[in-house]
Amino acid sequence: MAPLSHVPAIPPPRPGGEAPQPGAVPKDSREPRLARRLLDGGRVLSRLGLAMMLLASTSCLITDPIEGRTPPPPATNHPPRIPKAAVEPLNWSRIVVPNDCKVTLSVGYVEDDDLNDTLSVRWFVDWDPSPGALNTYVGGTIDPSGSVERINTGVTTYPLTIKSPGVHVVTMVLSDGFSSLPTDSATPQAGRDVTSVSWTIDASAATDCIK
């Protein structure tokens, strides 16, 4: 029989309880561990819930389909201009035909705030504005110059030779895009503009101009 001094001592039973088994972990030491595990599990669940909330909130940013978005407004077109100071002769309201039966009409420069626009010039004599009228004209184009002001390039000068007596109206029409229809030779295409200046030519007494 082994000496009693080598037998492990068994703690006395607690009041109202059973004696603990040899090698068992005391109940008081298990409770803090369980509490720590429950606390760690709660933190994990809290982080998971926060991540799911963030994912749900950011997913709302891509619910708007691209095809449903409003496109940006088109760029505003600026109409070309014919400054009055550039018109020659200055008394353009009525010009009396001289003895040589020739009159030179000119616009020294035109203006357009759209620097990349190509401008078109058309000259009409006794232009008929009625619908469907076929008006003949001469003219040309003014290329961009990198400046608002476009200097006379030749197409804004019109040498007129009077061949019939009476009163005639000569009109220079400037546009940043004429209509392609032959019956709308002085009207702009959609989204473009025109401007004009007219001279009244009085050839009532110019009987020598009739050839």
FIKOLZA-1660 file (N, C-alpha, C; in steps of 0.1 Angstrom, whole numbers, plus 5000, padded with zeros to 4 digits):
% residues 211
   i   px   py   pz ch aa at
   1 5009 4988 5000  A  M  N
   1 5000 5000 5000  A  M CA
   1 5009 5012 5000  A  M  C
   2 5006 5022 4991  A  A  N
   2 5014 5034 4989  A  A CA
   2 5012 5043 5001  A  A  C
   3 5023 5049 5004  A  P  N
   3 5022 5059 5015  A  P CA
   3 5011 5069 5012  A  P  C
   4 5005 5074 5023  A  L  N
   4 4995 5083 5021  A  L CA
   4 5000 5097 5017  A  L  C
   5 5013 5099 5018  A  S  N
   5 5018 5112 5014  A  S CA
   5 5019 5114 4999  A  S  C
   6 5018 5103 4991  A  H  N
   6 5018 5104 4977  A  H CA
   6 5004 5105 4970  A  H  C
   7 4994 5104 4978  A  V  N
   7 4980 5104 4972  A  V CA
   7 4976 5119 4971  A  V  C
   8 4972 5123 4959  A  P  N
   8 4969 5138 4957  A  P CA
   8 4957 5141 4966  A  P  C
   9 4958 5153 4971  A  A  N
   9 4947 5157 4980  A  A CA
   9 4935 5161 4972  A  A  C
  10 4924 5157 4977  A  I  N
  10 4911 5161 4971  A  I CA
  10 4905 5172 4978  A  I  C
  11 4902 5183 4971  A  P  N
  11 4896 5195 4978  A  P CA
  11 4883 5191 4985  A  P  C
  12 4881 5197 4996  A  P  N
  12 4869 5194 5003  A  P CA
  12 4857 5199 4995  A  P  C
  13 4846 5192 4996  A  P  N
  13 4834 5197 4989  A  P CA
  13 4829 5210 4993  A  P  C
  14 4824 5218 4984  A  R  N
  14 4818 5231 4987  A  R CA
  14 4805 5229 4995  A  R  C
  15 4802 5239 5002  A  P  N
  15 4789 5237 5009  A  P CA
  15 4777 5236 4999  A  P  C
  16 4770 5225 5001  A  G  N
  16 4758 5223 4993  A  G CA
  16 4762 5217 4979  A  G  C
  17 4774 5213 4977  A  G  N
  17 4778 5208 4964  A  G CA
  17 4786 5195 4965  A  G  C
  18 4789 5190 4953  A  E  N
  18 4797 5178 4953  A  E CA
  18 4812 5181 4952  A  E  C
  19 4819 5171 4956  A  A  N
  19 4834 5172 4956  A  A CA
  19 4838 5172 4941  A  A  C
  20 4847 5180 4937  A  P  N
  20 4852 5180 4923  A  P CA
  20 4860 5167 4920  A  P  C
  21 4860 5163 4908  A  Q  N
  21 4867 5151 4904  A  Q CA
  21 4882 5155 4902  A  Q  C
  22 4890 5145 4904  A  P  N
  22 4904 5148 4902  A  P CA
  22 4907 5152 4887  A  P  C
  23 4916 5162 4885  A  G  N
  23 4920 5167 4872  A  G CA
  23 4910 5176 4866  A  G  C
  24 4898 5178 4871  A  A  N
  24 4887 5187 4865  A  A CA
  24 4891 5201 4867  A  A  C
  25 4887 5210 4857  A  V  N
  25 4889 5224 4858  A  V CA
  25 4878 5230 4866  A  V  C
  26 4882 5238 4875  A  P  N
  26 4872 5244 4884  A  P CA
  26 4862 5252 4876  A  P  C
  27 4850 5251 4880  A  K  N
  27 4839 5258 4873  A  K CA
  27 4841 5273 4872  A  K  C
  28 4847 5279 4882  A  D  N
  28 4849 5293 4883  A  D CA
  28 4859 5298 4872  A  D  C
  29 4869 5289 4869  A  S  N
  29 4879 5293 4858  A  S CA
  29 4873 5291 4844  A  S  C
  30 4863 5283 4842  A  R  N
  30 4857 5281 4829  A  R CA
  30 4848 5292 4825  A  R  C
  31 4841 5299 4834  A  E  N
  31 4832 5309 4831  A  E CA
  31 4838 5321 4824  A  E  C
  32 4850 5326 4829  A  P  N
  32 4856 5338 4822  A  P CA
  32 4860 5334 4807  A  P  C
  33 4864 5322 4805  A  R  N
  33 4868 5317 4791  A  R CA
  33 4855 5318 4782  A  R  C
  34 4845 5312 4787  A  L  N
  34 4832 5312 4780  A  L CA
  34 4827 5326 4777  A  L  C
  35 4829 5335 4786  A  A  N
  35 4825 5349 4784  A  A CA
  35 4833 5355 4773  A  A  C
  36 4846 5352 4774  A  R  N
  36 4855 5358 4764  A  R CA
  36 4852 5353 4750  A  R  C
  37 4848 5340 4749  A  R  N
  37 4845 5335 4736  A  R CA
  37 4832 5341 4730  A  R  C
  38 4822 5342 4739  A  L  N
  38 4810 5349 4735  A  L CA
  38 4812 5363 4731  A  L  C
  39 4821 5370 4738  A  L  N
  39 4824 5384 4734  A  L CA
  39 4831 5385 4721  A  L  C
  40 4841 5376 4718  A  D  N
  40 4848 5376 4706  A  D CA
  40 4838 5372 4694  A  D  C
  41 4829 5363 4696  A  G  N
  41 4819 5359 4686  A  G CA
  41 4810 5371 4683  A  G  C
  42 4806 5379 4693  A  G  N
  42 4798 5391 4691  A  G CA
  42 4805 5401 4682  A  G  C
  43 4818 5403 4685  A  R  N
  43 4826 5412 4677  A  R CA
  43 4826 5408 4662  A  R  C
  44 4828 5395 4660  A  V  N
  44 4829 5390 4646  A  V CA
  44 4816 5393 4639  A  V  C
  45 4805 5390 4646  A  L  N
  45 4791 5392 4640  A  L CA
  45 4789 5407 4637  A  L  C
  46 4794 5416 4647  A  S  N
  46 4792 5430 4645  A  S CA
  46 4800 5435 4632  A  S  C
  47 4812 5430 4630  A  R  N
  47 4820 5434 4619  A  R CA
  47 4813 5429 4606  A  R  C
  48 4808 5416 4607  A  L  N
  48 4801 5411 4595  A  L CA
  48 4789 5419 4591  A  L  C
  49 4781 5423 4601  A  G  N
  49 4769 5431 4598  A  G CA
  49 4773 5445 4593  A  G  C
  50 4784 5451 4598  A  L  N
  50 4788 5464 4593  A  L CA
  50 4793 5463 4578  A  L  C
  51 4800 5452 4575  A  A  N
  51 4804 5450 4561  A  A CA
  51 4793 5448 4552  A  A  C
  52 4782 5441 4556  A  M  N
  52 4771 5439 4548  A  M CA
  52 4763 5452 4546  A  M  C
  53 4762 5460 4556  A  M  N
  53 4756 5473 4555  A  M CA
  53 4763 5482 4545  A  M  C
  54 4776 5482 4546  A  L  N
  54 4784 5490 4536  A  L CA
  54 4782 5486 4522  A  L  C
  55 4782 5472 4520  A  L  N
  55 4780 5467 4507  A  L CA
  55 4767 5471 4501  A  L  C
  56 4756 5470 4510  A  A  N
  56 4743 5474 4505  A  A CA
  56 4742 5488 4502  A  A  C
  57 4749 5497 4510  A  S  N
  57 4748 5511 4507  A  S CA
  57 4755 5515 4494  A  S  C
  58 4767 5509 4491  A  T  N
  58 4774 5512 4479  A  T CA
  58 4768 5507 4467  A  T  C
  59 4760 5496 4468  A  S  N
  59 4754 5490 4456  A  S CA
  59 4743 5499 4451  A  S  C
  60 4738 5509 4458  A  C  N
  60 4728 5518 4453  A  C CA
  60 4734 5528 4443  A  C  C
  61 4747 5530 4443  A  L  N
  61 4754 5539 4434  A  L CA
  61 4753 5535 4420  A  L  C
  62 4751 5522 4417  A  I  N
  62 4752 5517 4403  A  I CA
  62 4738 5512 4398  A  I  C
  63 4728 5517 4405  A  T  N
  63 4714 5512 4400  A  T CA
  63 4709 5520 4389  A  T  C
  64 4715 5533 4386  A  D  N
  64 4711 5541 4375  A  D CA
  64 4717 5536 4362  A  D  C
  65 4710 5531 4353  A  P  N
  65 4715 5526 4340  A  P CA
  65 4721 5537 4331  A  P  C
  66 4731 5534 4324  A  I  N
  66 4738 5545 4315  A  I CA
  66 4728 5550 4305  A  I  C
  67 4720 5541 4299  A  E  N
  67 4711 5545 4288  A  E CA
  67 4700 5554 4294  A  E  C
  68 4698 5555 4307  A  G  N
  68 4687 5563 4312  A  G CA
  68 4692 5577 4316  A  G  C
  69 4705 5579 4315  A  R  N
  69 4710 5592 4319  A  R CA
  69 4708 5603 4309  A  R  C
  70 4706 5615 4313  A  T  N
  70 4703 5627 4304  A  T CA
  70 4716 5631 4298  A  T  C
  71 4717 5631 4284  A  P  N
  71 4729 5636 4278  A  P CA
  71 4732 5650 4280  A  P  C
  72 4744 5655 4279  A  P  N
  72 4747 5669 4280  A  P CA
  72 4741 5677 4269  A  P  C
  73 4737 5690 4272  A  P  N
  73 4731 5698 4262  A  P CA
  73 4741 5701 4250  A  P  C
  74 4736 5703 4238  A  P  N
  74 4745 5706 4227  A  P CA
  74 4751 5719 4229  A  P  C
  75 4762 5721 4222  A  A  N
  75 4769 5734 4223  A  A CA
  75 4761 5745 4216  A  A  C
  76 4761 5757 4222  A  T  N
  76 4753 5768 4217  A  T CA
  76 4760 5774 4204  A  T  C
  77 4753 5775 4194  A  N  N
  77 4758 5781 4182  A  N CA
  77 4757 5796 4182  A  N  C
  78 4768 5803 4179  A  H  N
  78 4767 5818 4178  A  H CA
  78 4766 5822 4164  A  H  C
  79 4756 5831 4161  A  P  N
  79 4754 5835 4147  A  P CA
  79 4765 5845 4143  A  P  C
  80 4769 5844 4130  A  P  N
  80 4779 5853 4125  A  P CA
  80 4773 5867 4124  A  P  C
  81 4782 5877 4123  A  R  N
  81 4777 5891 4123  A  R CA
  81 4784 5899 4112  A  R  C
  82 4776 5909 4107  A  I  N
  82 4782 5918 4097  A  I CA
  82 4782 5932 4104  A  I  C
  83 4793 5937 4109  A  P  N
  83 4793 5950 4115  A  P CA
  83 4790 5961 4105  A  P  C
  84 4782 5971 4110  A  K  N
  84 4778 5982 4101  A  K CA
  84 4790 5990 4097  A  K  C
  85 4800 5991 4105  A  A  N
  85 4812 5999 4102  A  A CA
  85 4820 5992 4091  A  A  C
  86 4818 5980 4088  A  A  N
  86 4825 5973 4077  A  A CA
  86 4819 5974 4064  A  A  C
  87 4806 5979 4063  A  V  N
  87 4799 5980 4051  A  V CA
  87 4803 5992 4042  A  V  C
  88 4806 5989 4029  A  E  N
  88 4810 6000 4020  A  E CA
  88 4802 5998 4007  A  E  C
  89 4797 6009 4001  A  P  N
  89 4797 6023 4005  A  P CA
  89 4789 6024 4018  A  P  C
  90 4792 6035 4025  A  L  N
  90 4786 6038 4038  A  L CA
  90 4771 6041 4036  A  L  C
  91 4768 6048 4026  A  N  N
  91 4754 6052 4023  A  N CA
  91 4747 6041 4016  A  N  C
  92 4746 6029 4023  A  W  N
  92 4740 6017 4016  A  W CA
  92 4725 6018 4015  A  W  C
  93 4718 6028 4021  A  S  N
  93 4704 6029 4019  A  S CA
  93 4699 6031 4005  A  S  C
  94 4707 6040 3998  A  R  N
  94 4704 6042 3984  A  R CA
  94 4716 6047 3977  A  R  C
  95 4720 6040 3966  A  I  N
  95 4732 6044 3958  A  I CA
  95 4728 6047 3944  A  I  C
  96 4732 6059 3940  A  V  N
  96 4729 6063 3926  A  V CA
  96 4740 6058 3917  A  V  C
  97 4736 6052 3906  A  V  N
  97 4746 6046 3897  A  V CA
  97 4753 6057 3890  A  V  C
  98 4766 6056 3890  A  P  N
  98 4774 6066 3883  A  P CA
  98 4774 6064 3868  A  P  C
  99 4781 6073 3861  A  N  N
  99 4781 6073 3846  A  N CA
  99 4787 6060 3840  A  N  C
 100 4797 6054 3848  A  D  N
 100 4803 6042 3842  A  D CA
 100 4795 6029 3845  A  D  C
 101 4784 6031 3851  A  C  N
 101 4774 6020 3853  A  C CA
 101 4780 6009 3862  A  C  C
 102 4790 6012 3870  A  K  N
 102 4796 6001 3879  A  K CA
 102 4796 6006 3893  A  K  C
 103 4793 5996 3902  A  V  N
 103 4792 5999 3916  A  V CA
 103 4799 5987 3923  A  V  C
 104 4809 5990 3932  A  T  N
 104 4815 5980 3939  A  T CA
 104 4810 5980 3954  A  T  C
 105 4804 5969 3958  A  L  N
 105 4799 5967 3971  A  L CA
 105 4808 5958 3979  A  L  C
 106 4810 5962 3992  A  S  N
 106 4820 5954 3999  A  S CA
 106 4817 5954 4014  A  S  C
 107 4821 5943 4021  A  V  N
 107 4821 5942 4036  A  V CA
 107 4835 5939 4040  A  V  C
 108 4841 5949 4047  A  G  N
 108 4856 5948 4050  A  G CA
 108 4859 5936 4059  A  G  C
 109 4850 5932 4068  A  Y  N
 109 4853 5921 4076  A  Y CA
 109 4839 5916 4082  A  Y  C
 110 4839 5904 4086  A  V  N
 110 4827 5898 4093  A  V CA
 110 4832 5892 4106  A  V  C
 111 4823 5888 4115  A  E  N
 111 4827 5883 4128  A  E CA
 111 4819 5870 4131  A  E  C
 112 4825 5861 4139  A  D  N
 112 4819 5849 4144  A  D CA
 112 4826 5845 4156  A  D  C
 113 4819 5843 4167  A  D  N
 113 4825 5839 4180  A  D CA
 113 4829 5824 4179  A  D  C
 114 4823 5816 4170  A  D  N
 114 4827 5802 4169  A  D CA
 114 4839 5802 4159  A  D  C
 115 4851 5801 4165  A  L  N
 115 4863 5803 4157  A  L CA
 115 4865 5792 4147  A  L  C
 116 4859 5780 4149  A  N  N
 116 4861 5769 4140  A  N CA
 116 4851 5768 4129  A  N  C
 117 4841 5777 4129  A  D  N
 117 4831 5776 4118  A  D CA
 117 4836 5782 4105  A  D  C
 118 4833 5775 4094  A  T  N
 118 4835 5780 4081  A  T CA
 118 4823 5788 4076  A  T  C
 119 4825 5800 4072  A  L  N
 119 4814 5809 4068  A  L CA
 119 4812 5809 4053  A  L  C
 120 4799 5810 4049  A  S  N
 120 4796 5811 4035  A  S CA
 120 4789 5824 4032  A  S  C
 121 4793 5830 4020  A  V  N
 121 4788 5843 4016  A  V CA
 121 4780 5840 4003  A  V  C
 122 4768 5846 4001  A  R  N
 122 4760 5846 3989  A  R CA
 122 4755 5860 3986  A  R  C
 123 4757 5863 3973  A  W  N
 123 4753 5876 3968  A  W CA
 123 4740 5874 3959  A  W  C
 124 4730 5882 3962  A  F  N
 124 4717 5881 3954  A  F CA
 124 4714 5895 3949  A  F  C
 125 4709 5895 3936  A  V  N
 125 4704 5908 3930  A  V CA
 125 4689 5906 3928  A  V  C
 126 4682 5915 3935  A  D  N
 126 4667 5914 3934  A  D CA
 126 4662 5901 3939  A  D  C
 127 4666 5897 3950  A  W  N
 127 4663 5884 3956  A  W CA
 127 4648 5883 3958  A  W  C
 128 4642 5872 3954  A  D  N
 128 4628 5869 3956  A  D CA
 128 4626 5860 3968  A  D  C
 129 4620 5866 3979  A  P  N
 129 4618 5858 3991  A  P CA
 129 4606 5849 3991  A  P  C
 130 4598 5849 3980  A  S  N
 130 4586 5840 3980  A  S CA
 130 4590 5826 3981  A  S  C
 131 4581 5817 3987  A  P  N
 131 4584 5803 3988  A  P CA
 131 4585 5796 3974  A  P  C
 132 4596 5788 3973  A  G  N
 132 4598 5780 3961  A  G CA
 132 4605 5788 3950  A  G  C
 133 4608 5801 3952  A  A  N
 133 4615 5809 3942  A  A CA
 133 4630 5804 3941  A  A  C
 134 4634 5803 3928  A  L  N
 134 4648 5799 3925  A  L CA
 134 4656 5812 3923  A  L  C
 135 4665 5815 3932  A  N  N
 135 4673 5827 3931  A  N CA
 135 4687 5824 3928  A  N  C
 136 4692 5831 3918  A  T  N
 136 4706 5829 3914  A  T CA
 136 4715 5837 3923  A  T  C
 137 4727 5833 3925  A  Y  N
 137 4736 5840 3934  A  Y CA
 137 4751 5836 3930  A  Y  C
 138 4760 5845 3935  A  V  N
 138 4774 5842 3934  A  V CA
 138 4780 5843 3949  A  V  C
 139 4791 5836 3951  A  G  N
 139 4796 5837 3965  A  G CA
 139 4808 5827 3967  A  G  C
 140 4811 5825 3979  A  G  N
 140 4822 5816 3983  A  G CA
 140 4822 5814 3998  A  G  C
 141 4833 5809 4003  A  T  N
 141 4835 5806 4017  A  T CA
 141 4846 5814 4023  A  T  C
 142 4845 5815 4037  A  I  N
 142 4856 5821 4045  A  I CA
 142 4860 5811 4055  A  I  C
 143 4873 5807 4054  A  D  N
 143 4878 5797 4063  A  D CA
 143 4881 5803 4077  A  D  C
 144 4882 5794 4087  A  P  N
 144 4885 5799 4101  A  P CA
 144 4899 5806 4101  A  P  C
 145 4900 5816 4109  A  S  N
 145 4913 5823 4109  A  S CA
 145 4919 5823 4123  A  S  C
 146 4912 5817 4133  A  G  N
 146 4917 5817 4146  A  G CA
 146 4913 5829 4154  A  G  C
 147 4905 5838 4148  A  S  N
 147 4901 5850 4154  A  S CA
 147 4886 5852 4151  A  S  C
 148 4880 5860 4160  A  V  N
 148 4866 5863 4158  A  V CA
 148 4864 5871 4146  A  V  C
 149 4873 5880 4142  A  E  N
 149 4872 5888 4130  A  E CA
 149 4878 5881 4118  A  E  C
 150 4870 5881 4108  A  R  N
 150 4874 5875 4095  A  R CA
 150 4876 5886 4085  A  R  C
 151 4888 5888 4081  A  I  N
 151 4891 5899 4071  A  I CA
 151 4886 5896 4057  A  I  C
 152 4882 5906 4050  A  N  N
 152 4877 5904 4036  A  N CA
 152 4887 5895 4028  A  N  C
 153 4881 5884 4023  A  T  N
 153 4889 5875 4015  A  T CA
 153 4886 5875 4001  A  T  C
 154 4879 5885 3996  A  G  N
 154 4875 5886 3982  A  G CA
 154 4860 5882 3980  A  G  C
 155 4855 5873 3988  A  V  N
 155 4841 5868 3986  A  V CA
 155 4831 5878 3992  A  V  C
 156 4836 5888 4000  A  T  N
 156 4827 5898 4006  A  T CA
 156 4828 5911 3998  A  T  C
 157 4833 5910 3985  A  T  N
 157 4833 5922 3976  A  T CA
 157 4826 5918 3964  A  T  C
 158 4817 5927 3959  A  Y  N
 158 4809 5923 3947  A  Y CA
 158 4809 5935 3937  A  Y  C
 159 4816 5933 3926  A  P  N
 159 4816 5944 3916  A  P CA
 159 4803 5942 3907  A  P  C
 160 4795 5952 3908  A  L  N
 160 4782 5951 3901  A  L CA
 160 4782 5960 3889  A  L  C
 161 4778 5955 3878  A  T  N
 161 4776 5963 3866  A  T CA
 161 4761 5963 3862  A  T  C
 162 4756 5975 3862  A  I  N
 162 4741 5977 3860  A  I CA
 162 4739 5975 3845  A  I  C
 163 4729 5966 3842  A  K  N
 163 4725 5964 3828  A  K CA
 163 4711 5967 3825  A  K  C
 164 4704 5971 3835  A  S  N
 164 4690 5975 3833  A  S CA
 164 4686 5987 3842  A  S  C
 165 4678 5996 3837  A  P  N
 165 4674 6007 3845  A  P CA
 165 4664 6003 3856  A  P  C
 166 4662 6013 3865  A  G  N
 166 4652 6010 3876  A  G CA
 166 4660 6010 3889  A  G  C
 167 4653 6005 3899  A  V  N
 167 4658 6004 3913  A  V CA
 167 4661 5989 3916  A  V  C
 168 4673 5986 3920  A  H  N
 168 4676 5972 3923  A  H CA
 168 4681 5971 3937  A  H  C
 169 4679 5959 3943  A  V  N
 169 4684 5956 3957  A  V CA
 169 4694 5945 3956  A  V  C
 170 4706 5948 3961  A  V  N
 170 4717 5938 3962  A  V CA
 170 4718 5934 3976  A  V  C
 171 4718 5921 3979  A  T  N
 171 4719 5916 3993  A  T CA
 171 4731 5906 3994  A  T  C
 172 4739 5908 4004  A  M  N
 172 4749 5899 4008  A  M CA
 172 4744 5891 4020  A  M  C
 173 4743 5878 4019  A  V  N
 173 4739 5869 4030  A  V CA
 173 4751 5861 4035  A  V  C
 174 4753 5862 4048  A  L  N
 174 4764 5855 4055  A  L CA
 174 4758 5844 4064  A  L  C
 175 4763 5832 4063  A  S  N
 175 4758 5821 4071  A  S CA
 175 4770 5812 4076  A  S  C
 176 4767 5805 4087  A  D  N
 176 4776 5795 4092  A  D CA
 176 4771 5781 4088  A  D  C
 177 4762 5780 4078  A  G  N
 177 4757 5768 4073  A  G CA
 177 4744 5769 4066  A  G  C
 178 4745 5771 4053  A  F  N
 178 4733 5772 4045  A  F CA
 178 4725 5759 4043  A  F  C
 179 4712 5760 4041  A  S  N
 179 4704 5748 4037  A  S CA
 179 4709 5743 4024  A  S  C
 180 4708 5730 4022  A  S  N
 180 4712 5724 4009  A  S CA
 180 4700 5724 3999  A  S  C
 181 4688 5729 4002  A  L  N
 181 4677 5729 3993  A  L CA
 181 4679 5741 3983  A  L  C
 182 4677 5739 3970  A  P  N
 182 4679 5749 3961  A  P CA
 182 4669 5761 3962  A  P  C
 183 4657 5757 3968  A  T  N
 183 4647 5768 3970  A  T CA
 183 4648 5775 3983  A  T  C
 184 4658 5771 3991  A  D  N
 184 4661 5778 4003  A  D CA
 184 4675 5783 4003  A  D  C
 185 4679 5790 3993  A  S  N
 185 4693 5794 3991  A  S CA
 185 4698 5805 4000  A  S  C
 186 4688 5811 4007  A  A  N
 186 4692 5821 4017  A  A CA
 186 4688 5818 4031  A  A  C
 187 4685 5806 4034  A  T  N
 187 4681 5801 4047  A  T CA
 187 4691 5792 4053  A  T  C
 188 4692 5791 4066  A  P  N
 188 4703 5782 4072  A  P CA
 188 4697 5768 4074  A  P  C
 189 4706 5759 4076  A  Q  N
 189 4703 5746 4080  A  Q CA
 189 4699 5746 4095  A  Q  C
 190 4694 5735 4100  A  A  N
 190 4690 5734 4114  A  A CA
 190 4702 5736 4123  A  A  C
 191 4700 5745 4133  A  G  N
 191 4710 5748 4142  A  G CA
 191 4720 5758 4138  A  G  C
 192 4718 5764 4126  A  R  N
 192 4727 5774 4121  A  R CA
 192 4720 5787 4119  A  R  C
 193 4727 5798 4115  A  D  N
 193 4721 5811 4115  A  D CA
 193 4726 5818 4102  A  D  C
 194 4718 5829 4098  A  V  N
 194 4722 5838 4087  A  V CA
 194 4720 5852 4092  A  V  C
 195 4728 5861 4085  A  T  N
 195 4726 5875 4087  A  T CA
 195 4728 5881 4073  A  T  C
 196 4724 5894 4071  A  S  N
 196 4725 5899 4058  A  S CA
 196 4726 5914 4058  A  S  C
 197 4730 5920 4047  A  V  N
 197 4730 5935 4045  A  V CA
 197 4726 5937 4031  A  V  C
 198 4719 5948 4029  A  S  N
 198 4714 5951 4015  A  S CA
 198 4717 5965 4011  A  S  C
 199 4719 5967 3998  A  W  N
 199 4721 5980 3992  A  W CA
 199 4710 5982 3982  A  W  C
 200 4705 5994 3982  A  T  N
 200 4695 5998 3972  A  T CA
 200 4702 6006 3961  A  T  C
 201 4702 6001 3949  A  I  N
 201 4709 6007 3937  A  I CA
 201 4698 6014 3929  A  I  C
 202 4700 6027 3927  A  D  N
 202 4691 6035 3919  A  D CA
 202 4697 6037 3905  A  D  C
 203 4691 6030 3896  A  A  N
 203 4696 6032 3882  A  A CA
 203 4685 6038 3873  A  A  C
 204 4676 6046 3879  A  S  N
 204 4665 6051 3872  A  S CA
 204 4669 6060 3860  A  S  C
 205 4680 6067 3862  A  A  N
 205 4684 6077 3852  A  A CA
 205 4696 6072 3844  A  A  C
 206 4700 6059 3847  A  A  N
 206 4711 6054 3840  A  A CA
 206 4707 6047 3827  A  A  C
 207 4703 6055 3817  A  T  N
 207 4698 6049 3805  A  T CA
 207 4710 6045 3796  A  T  C
 208 4722 6050 3799  A  D  N
 208 4734 6046 3791  A  D CA
 208 4739 6032 3795  A  D  C
 209 4734 6027 3807  A  C  N
 209 4738 6014 3811  A  C CA
 209 4732 6003 3804  A  C  C
 210 4721 6005 3796  A  I  N
 210 4714 5995 3789  A  I CA
 210 4722 5991 3776  A  I  C
 211 4727 5979 3775  A  K  N
 211 4735 5975 3764  A  K CA
 211 4726 5966 3754  A  K  C
% end
